[in-house]
Amino acid sequence: MNRRVFGLSLLATSTAVAINRFAFAFGSQPQLRVNGARLNEHLTALSEFGKNPQGSVSRVAYSEADRQGREYVLGLMRAAKLDVSIDAAGNLVGRRAGSNNNLKPILFGSHIDSVPEGGNFDGDVGSLGAIEVAQTLAENKVTTRHPLEVIIFQNEEGGLIGSEAVVGQLSEKEFDLVNKSGKTVRDGIKFIGGDLSKLATVKREKGSIAAYLELHIEQGGTLEAERVDIGVVEGIVGINWWDVTIEGFANHAGTTAMNNRQDALLAAAKFIEAVNRVVTSVPGRQVGTVGRIQAQPGAPNVIPGKVVCSLELRDLDAAKIQMLYQEIRAEADQIAKSSRVAFNFKALNTNNPAPTDPRIRAIIDQSAKDLGLTTKQMPSGAGHDAQDMARIGPVGMIFIPSIGGISHSPKEFSRPQDIENGANVLLGAVMKADRANL
C-alpha cells in the first residue's frame, strides 16, 4: 500500500468515527458494524488451543488447553478496552462504564470450553462476538447509557457451572463432581483463578441486570434448511435426566430356556422403543433420548442381569415433560410385569425451561431486519447459560446457521458471513436494549 492510498484509508476511517460520534451526540442511530474479518481471525486463533489432528478441539473446562484459551480471550478483552477481572467462580468479566452508572448493566457473552472432540464454533462465536461488539464500541468511542459487561462463563458444557454461580444456584454437592479434565469442580475453579471461599460475591440478585444477550450457533439444521439468516430464540427447553436401572437375573445363556429368562437387556430394548413411541405420540417439538446403556455382567454367554441406561426429556413446557415421564413410567411398569424385571428411576438433573423476554425478542428481530436479514422465531433445543440468567433478568438469544445442523463434532461449521451477521445483530440489539426501558 503506497502512502497516498494509506492516507486515504486512514482519512476514511477517521471520518467514519467522526460521523458516529456526531450521530450519538445528536441522538440519532448510527449504523455501526463489527469488523467481521477480525472476528473470524480471532475464532481461528482460539481454535488452536486444544486442537486435535482431526481438526476438532478438546478444550474441556479446567484443562490446560482451557487455561491457555482463557488467557488468549483475556488479552482480547483488554484490547477491547474492557476492565477485566476473574470472579470467584472463575468467570471472565469485562466491564465498560456507561454514561449513567446508576443504571443496571447489560450483560452479553457465552463460553469457550468445549466437549471432548468438539467443534470450533459452539460458545466461541458468542464469546468472541461479544468481545468484538465491545471493541467496535471502543473504536468508535461510543458510550452507552447502561454499563456493559462481557461475561465468558466457565464450564458451560459440564453443567452451566459458571452461570449457576452467578445466579446463586451452584451448590456444595456440585463442588466434588469430576469434570472431563479429571479435576473436580472445586479444584478446577481454583485452577482457573477462582476462589470458592468468596463464591457469595459472585451471586447477582433477581432484577439486578437490565438484560442478558447471547449469540450462538443454532446447533441444529433449521436455519440452513429454510435459508433463514437469524434465529430469534423463543426460549430454552427444559432438560430432565434420569438414570434408569433394570434388574433381572443373570444366568447361563446356553442352559436357560427362553421362556425362563429374566433378561434385563431385552427389557431395556423394549423400554427404549417405548420412550420413542410415547414421545412421538403427541404433537409438539418435544424430544426424548436414551443415549447411554450398560449391560452387566457384559459377557456373550451370560444373560444380562442388570442394565443401567439414561433417559432424557426436553421441551419448552415443564408440564409436558412431566406428562411424558409419567407415561414412560407406566410403560416401564408394563414391561417389568411381562419381562419379570424391576425398574428403578433416579432423577439426576433438572434444568427448567427458560422463555426469553418478548421485548428482547422484538429488539433482536428488529436489529436483524435493520440489516436486511431474515429471521425466524424458534426454540433452543440445547441448553445455554441464558437459561440460568433468565432467573435474574430478561434474556434473549440470537442464533446463526450451523451448516448441516452439525454440532459437538469436528464437522461443526458456521460460515464467516453468518458469524459476522450474528455479531452485527448482537451489536444492534445491545444498542437498542440500551435505549429501551426494560
C-alpha positions in Angstrom: 0.0 0.0 0.0 1.5 3.4 -1.0 1.4 6.5 1.2 -1.4 8.1 -0.7 -3.7 5.0 -0.5 -2.7 4.6 3.1 -3.6 8.2 3.8 -6.9 8.0 2.1 -7.7 4.8 4.1 -6.8 6.5 7.3 -8.9 9.5 6.4 -11.9 7.3 5.6 -11.6 5.5 8.9 -11.3 8.8 10.8 -14.3 10.3 9.0 -16.4 7.2 9.8 -15.5 7.5 13.5 -16.3 11.2 13.5 -19.7 10.6 11.9 -20.6 8.1 14.5 -19.6 10.5 17.3 -21.6 13.2 15.7 -24.6 10.9 15.4 -24.5 9.9 19.0 -24.1 13.5 20.1 -27.3 14.5 18.4 -29.3 11.4 19.3 -29.6 9.6 16.0 -28.8 5.9 15.5 -25.5 5.3 13.6 -25.1 2.2 11.6 -22.2 0.7 13.5 -20.7 -2.5 12.1 -18.3 -5.0 13.6 -15.0 -6.0 11.9 -16.1 -9.4 10.6 -12.6 -10.3 9.3 -11.1 -9.6 12.7 -13.7 -11.6 14.5 -13.2 -14.7 12.2 -9.4 -14.4 12.7 -9.9 -14.4 16.4 -12.0 -17.5 16.1 -9.3 -19.3 14.1 -6.7 -18.3 16.7 -8.8 -19.6 19.6 -9.3 -22.9 17.8 -5.5 -23.6 18.2 -6.0 -24.1 22.0 -6.9 -27.8 22.4 -6.7 -28.5 18.7 -6.7 -32.2 17.6 -5.1 -33.6 14.5 -8.5 -34.4 13.0 -9.5 -30.7 13.2 -11.7 -30.9 16.3 -11.0 -29.3 19.6 -10.8 -30.7 23.1 -10.8 -27.6 25.3 -12.7 -29.1 28.1 -13.2 -27.0 31.2 -10.2 -26.9 33.7 -7.8 -28.4 31.2 -4.5 -26.8 30.3 -6.0 -26.0 26.9 -8.9 -24.2 28.6 -6.5 -22.2 30.8 -4.5 -21.2 27.7 -7.6 -20.3 25.7 -8.9 -18.2 28.6 -5.6 -16.3 28.7 -5.9 -15.6 25.0 -9.5 -14.4 25.5 -8.4 -12.1 28.4 -6.0 -10.5 26.0 -8.8 -9.8 23.5 -10.9 -8.3 26.3 -8.2 -6.0 27.4 -7.6 -5.0 23.7 -11.3 -4.1 23.6 -10.7 -1.6 26.4 -12.7 -3.6 28.9 -12.0 -3.5 32.7 -11.2 -7.2 33.1 -11.4 -9.5 36.1 -11.9 -13.1 37.1 -14.7 -13.6 39.5 -14.6 -16.0 42.4 -16.4 -18.7 40.3 -13.7 -18.4 37.6 -15.9 -16.5 35.1 -14.1 -13.9 32.9 -15.9 -10.5 33.3 -15.1 -7.4 31.2 -16.8 -4.2 32.3 -17.4 -1.0 30.3 -18.7 2.1 32.1 -21.9 3.8 30.9 -22.9 7.4 31.0 -25.2 6.6 33.8 -23.7 4.0 36.0 -26.7 4.0 38.3 -28.5 2.1 35.6 -28.4 -1.7 35.7 -25.8 -3.4 33.5 -26.5 -5.1 30.2 -24.6 -8.4 30.0 -23.7 -10.4 26.9 -21.4 -13.3 26.3 -21.2 -17.1 26.2 -18.5 -19.7 26.9 -15.3 -21.1 25.4 -15.0 -24.6 26.9 -15.8 -27.5 24.6 -16.9 -31.1 24.8 -14.2 -33.7 24.0 -13.6 -33.8 20.2 -15.9 -30.8 19.8 -16.1 -28.1 17.2 -14.7 -24.6 17.0 -17.9 -22.5 17.0 -20.1 -23.7 19.9 -19.8 -21.0 22.5 -16.8 -19.4 20.8 -18.9 -17.4 18.3 -20.9 -15.8 21.1 -17.9 -15.1 23.3 -15.7 -13.6 20.7 -18.7 -11.9 19.1 -19.4 -10.2 22.4 -15.8 -9.0 22.6 -15.9 -7.8 19.0 -19.0 -5.7 19.9 -17.2 -4.2 22.8 -14.2 -3.4 20.6 -16.3 -1.8 18.0 -17.9 0.5 20.6 -14.5 1.4 21.9 -13.0 2.1 18.5 -16.0 4.4 17.7 -15.8 6.0 21.1 -19.4 5.2 21.7 -20.6 5.4 25.3 -23.9 3.6 26.2 -26.3 4.8 28.9 -26.0 1.5 30.7 -22.8 -0.1 31.9 -21.9 -3.1 29.7 -20.4 -6.4 30.8 -19.0 -9.1 28.6 -19.1 -12.3 30.5 -17.4 -15.5 29.5 -18.8 -18.3 31.6 -16.7 -21.2 32.8 -17.6 -24.8 32.3 -20.9 -24.5 30.4 -20.5 -27.9 28.9 -20.1 -29.5 32.3 -23.5 -28.3 33.7 -23.7 -24.5 33.3 -21.3 -24.2 36.4 -20.3 -20.6 35.8 -23.8 -19.2 35.3 -25.2 -21.3 38.1 -22.7 -19.5 40.4 -23.8 -16.1 39.1 -27.5 -16.8 39.9 -26.7 -18.4 43.2 -27.6 -22.0 42.2 -24.1 -23.6 42.5 -24.3 -26.0 45.4 -21.8 -27.8 47.6 -22.8 -31.2 46.1 -21.5 -29.9 42.7 -18.1 -29.0 44.0 -16.9 -32.6 44.1 -18.3 -33.5 40.6 -15.4 -34.7 38.4 -15.1 -32.9 35.1 -13.9 -34.4 31.8 -10.5 -32.8 32.6 -10.2 -35.2 35.5 -10.5 -32.4 38.1 -13.3 -31.8 40.4 -15.2 -28.5 40.1 -13.7 -27.5 43.4 -10.1 -28.0 42.1 -11.0 -26.7 38.6 -12.2 -23.4 39.9 -9.0 -22.9 41.8 -7.0 -23.9 38.7 -8.6 -21.2 36.5 -8.2 -18.4 39.1 -11.4 -18.6 41.1 -11.8 -18.7 44.9 -14.7 -20.8 46.3 -14.3 -19.2 49.7 -15.6 -15.9 48.1 -18.3 -17.5 46.0 -21.0 -15.5 47.6 -19.6 -12.3 46.0 -20.4 -13.7 42.5 -24.2 -14.0 43.1 -26.4 -11.5 41.4 -29.9 -10.8 42.8 -33.0 -11.1 40.7 -33.7 -7.8 39.0 -30.0 -6.7 39.2 -29.4 -6.7 35.5 -31.1 -4.8 32.7 -30.7 -7.7 30.2 -28.6 -10.7 29.1 -28.0 -11.4 25.4 -26.3 -14.4 23.9 -25.2 -15.0 20.4 -24.8 -18.7 19.5 -24.7 -21.2 16.6 -28.0 -22.9 16.2 -26.6 -26.5 16.6 -29.4 -27.7 14.5 -30.3 -27.6 10.8 -33.5 -25.5 10.7 -32.0 -22.1 9.7 -29.8 -23.5 7.0 -32.6 -25.8 5.6 -35.0 -22.8 5.5 -32.4 -20.4 4.3 -33.0 -18.0 7.2 -30.2 -15.7 8.4 -31.1 -15.3 12.1 -32.9 -17.3 14.6 -34.7 -15.3 17.3 -34.9 -17.8 20.2 -38.3 -18.1 21.9 -37.0 -20.0 24.9 -34.5 -22.7 26.0 -36.0 -26.1 26.6 -36.2 -27.7 30.0 -33.9 -30.7 30.2 -34.6 -33.6 32.6 -32.2 -36.5 33.1 -32.7 -39.8 34.8 -30.7 -43.0 35.4 -32.9 -46.0 34.8 -31.8 -49.3 36.4 -33.4 -52.5 35.2 -32.8 -55.5 37.5 -33.3 -59.0 36.0 -31.4 -62.2 36.7 -28.0 -63.2 35.2 -27.9 -66.8 34.2 -26.2 -69.2 31.7 -27.0 -68.3 28.1 -26.8 -71.9 26.9 -28.7 -73.7 29.6 -31.6 -71.3 30.4 -34.6 -71.7 28.2 -36.0 -68.6 26.5 -39.3 -68.8 28.5 -37.4 -68.9 31.8 -35.2 -65.8 31.3 -35.3 -62.5 33.2 -33.3 -60.7 30.6 -32.6 -57.1 31.7 -31.3 -56.1 28.3 -34.3 -57.4 26.4 -36.5 -55.3 28.8 -34.2 -52.3 28.2 -34.7 -52.7 24.4 -38.5 -52.7 24.9 -38.1 -49.6 27.2 -36.1 -47.7 24.6 -38.8 -48.4 22.0 -41.4 -47.3 24.4 -39.7 -44.0 25.0 -39.7 -43.2 21.3 -43.3 -44.3 21.0 -44.5 -42.1 23.9 -42.6 -39.0 22.9 -43.8 -39.2 19.3 -47.4 -39.9 20.3 -48.4 -36.3 20.9 -47.9 -33.2 18.7 -45.2 -30.8 19.5 -41.4 -30.3 19.4 -40.6 -32.4 22.5 -37.7 -34.9 22.3 -36.8 -38.0 24.2 -33.5 -39.9 24.2 -31.8 -42.9 25.6 -28.2 -42.1 24.9 -26.3 -44.3 27.2 -26.6 -48.0 28.1 -24.5 -50.5 30.0 -25.4 -54.2 30.4 -23.9 -56.4 33.2 -22.1 -58.7 33.5 -21.4 -58.0 29.8 -20.3 -61.4 28.7 -21.6 -63.0 25.4 -22.5 -66.3 27.2 -24.4 -64.7 30.2 -28.0 -63.4 30.1 -27.7 -59.7 31.2 -28.9 -59.5 34.8 -28.7 -55.7 35.1 -28.9 -52.7 32.8 -28.3 -49.1 33.6 -29.4 -46.6 30.9 -30.1 -42.9 30.7 -33.4 -41.1 29.9 -33.5 -37.5 28.8 -36.6 -35.5 28.0 -36.6 -31.9 26.6 -39.4 -29.4 25.9 -40.3 -25.7 26.4 -43.2 -26.8 28.7 -42.2 -28.4 32.0 -45.7 -29.8 32.5 -45.4 -31.7 29.2 -42.0 -33.1 30.3 -43.7 -34.5 33.4 -46.6 -35.9 31.5 -44.3 -37.7 29.1 -42.3 -39.0 32.1 -45.4 -40.4 33.8 -46.4 -42.2 30.6 -43.0 -43.6 30.2 -43.1 -44.9 33.8 -46.4 -46.6 33.1 -44.9 -48.3 30.1 -41.9 -49.4 32.2 -44.3 -50.9 34.7 -45.9 -53.0 32.0 -42.5 -54.1 30.7 -41.5 -55.1 34.2 -44.5 -57.3 34.6 -44.2 -59.1 31.3 -40.4 -59.5 31.5 -40.2 -60.3 35.2 -37.7 -57.5 35.9 -37.7 -54.4 38.2 -37.3 -50.8 37.1 -35.8 -48.0 39.2 -35.7 -44.3 38.1 -33.2 -41.9 39.7 -33.5 -38.2 38.9 -30.1 -36.8 38.1 -30.6 -33.3 36.8 -33.4 -30.8 36.1 -33.0 -27.6 34.0 -36.3 -25.8 33.9 -37.5 -24.3 30.6 -36.5 -20.6 30.2 -38.6 -18.5 28.0 -36.8 -15.5 26.5 -38.2 -12.0 27.1 -40.7 -10.9 24.4 -39.2 -7.3 24.5 -35.7 -8.7 23.9 -37.0 -10.9 21.1 -38.6 -7.9 19.4 -35.3 -6.0 19.7 -33.3 -8.8 18.2 -35.8 -9.3 15.4 -35.7 -5.5 14.5 -31.9 -5.4 14.7 -31.7 -8.2 12.2 -34.3 -6.6 9.9 -32.4 -3.3 10.1 -29.5 -5.2 8.5 -31.7 -6.7 5.8 -31.5 -10.1 7.4 -34.4 -12.7 7.5 -35.5 -14.0 10.9 -37.3 -17.0 12.4 -38.8 -17.4 15.9 -37.6 -20.8 17.2 -36.8 -22.7 20.4 -33.4 -23.7 21.5 -33.2 -27.5 21.9 -29.8 -27.2 23.6 -29.0 -25.8 27.0 -27.2 -22.5 27.4 -26.1 -20.1 30.1 -29.0 -17.9 29.2 -31.4 -20.3 30.9 -29.7 -19.6 34.2 -29.5 -15.9 33.5 -33.3 -15.9 32.9 -33.7 -16.4 36.7 -32.4 -12.9 37.4 -33.4 -10.8 34.4 -34.8 -10.6 30.8 -32.8 -12.6 28.3 -32.6 -13.0 24.6 -30.6 -15.3 22.3 -29.5 -14.9 18.7 -28.9 -18.0 16.5 -26.9 -18.2 13.3 -27.0 -21.2 10.9 -25.0 -24.4 11.6 -24.0 -26.0 8.3 -25.6 -29.4 8.1 -27.1 -29.0 11.6 -23.9 -30.4 13.0 -22.5 -29.5 16.4 -20.4 -31.1 19.1 -18.4 -32.6 16.2 -15.2 -31.8 14.3 -17.5 -31.1 11.3 -19.3 -28.3 13.2 -19.2 -25.1 10.9 -20.7 -21.7 10.5 -19.9 -19.5 7.6 -17.8 -16.4 8.2 -20.6 -14.1 6.8 -23.2 -15.7 9.1 -20.8 -15.1 12.1 -20.4 -11.5 11.1 -24.2 -11.1 10.7 -24.8 -12.5 14.1 -22.3 -10.2 15.7 -23.8 -7.2 14.0 -27.3 -8.3 15.2 -25.8 -8.6 18.7 -24.3 -5.1 18.4 -27.6 -3.6 17.2 -29.5 -5.4 20.0 -27.2 -4.2 22.7 -27.6 -0.6 21.4 -31.4 -0.9 21.2 -31.6 -2.5 24.7 -29.5 0.4 26.0 -32.1 2.9 24.7 -35.1 0.9 25.8 -36.8 1.0 29.2 -36.5 -2.7 30.1 
